[in-house]
Amino acid sequence: MSNEQIITALKDSGMRITKQRRLVADVIAENDGSSCKDICCNVKKKDDSIGTATVYRMIKVLEDIGVVDRIDIIKLR
């Protein structure tokens, strides 16, 4: 999904498009299939003023509106 599709979905759900949300959308679009932790690290590399909680809340919003899917990985020994 492109960053503009993510932004459109956020707008359609009534969310304001802030600088932070746009940056998270860009990182998600650039890194399809990344873990939440990887997304957070990439966002912080681009703007270290964005907190971890902000990134995780944004990912949760995107999950709630159906833009991203959460895949739980279970590590087996």
C-alpha distance (Angstrom), angle and dihedral (degrees) to the residues before:
residue distance angle dihedral
M1 . . .
S2 3.79 . .
N3 3.78 124.0 .
E4 3.81 90.3 -112.4
Q5 3.81 90.8 54.5
I6 3.80 89.1 51.2
I7 3.83 90.9 48.5
T8 3.81 91.1 48.5
A9 3.81 91.2 51.0
L10 3.81 90.3 50.5
K11 3.81 91.4 49.5
D12 3.80 91.2 47.3
S13 3.80 89.4 53.9
G14 3.81 90.8 53.2
M15 3.80 98.4 -103.5
R16 3.79 122.1 144.0
I17 3.78 113.4 -122.8
T18 3.77 106.9 -124.4
K19 3.79 128.3 179.3
Q20 3.79 89.1 -104.8
R21 3.80 94.1 50.6
R22 3.78 91.5 47.8
L23 3.82 91.0 51.4
V24 3.80 92.6 49.3
A25 3.82 89.4 48.5
D26 3.81 89.9 51.4
V27 3.80 92.4 50.6
I28 3.81 92.6 47.6
A29 3.81 91.5 48.7
E30 3.82 91.4 49.1
N31 3.81 94.2 46.5
D32 3.78 106.8 42.3
G33 3.79 111.0 -174.1
S34 3.79 96.4 18.5
S35 3.77 122.9 144.8
C36 3.79 121.0 -108.6
K37 3.78 89.0 -109.1
D38 3.83 91.9 53.0
I39 3.79 91.3 48.3
C40 3.79 90.3 50.3
C41 3.84 92.3 49.2
N42 3.81 91.9 49.1
V43 3.80 92.3 48.6
K44 3.81 91.0 49.5
K45 3.83 90.1 50.3
K46 3.80 88.9 57.4
D47 3.81 96.8 40.5
D48 3.78 119.1 5.7
S49 3.81 91.5 -170.8
I50 3.83 90.0 74.3
G51 3.79 109.4 92.9
T52 3.77 126.9 -133.3
A53 3.81 91.3 -118.4
T54 3.81 90.4 55.3
V55 3.80 91.5 54.6
Y56 3.81 93.7 46.6
R57 3.84 91.6 47.6
M58 3.80 89.7 51.4
I59 3.80 91.6 49.8
K60 3.82 89.2 49.8
V61 3.82 91.0 51.0
L62 3.80 90.2 50.1
E63 3.78 89.7 49.2
D64 3.83 91.3 49.2
I65 3.82 92.9 52.2
G66 3.80 92.6 45.7
V67 3.81 99.8 -109.7
V68 3.80 95.6 118.7
D69 3.77 133.2 24.3
R70 3.78 123.8 -139.7
I71 3.77 115.4 -133.3
D72 3.78 114.8 -165.7
I73 3.77 111.8 -147.5
I74 3.75 116.6 -154.8
K75 3.75 115.9 -159.5
L76 3.79 111.0 -142.9
R77 3.76 124.3 -163.9
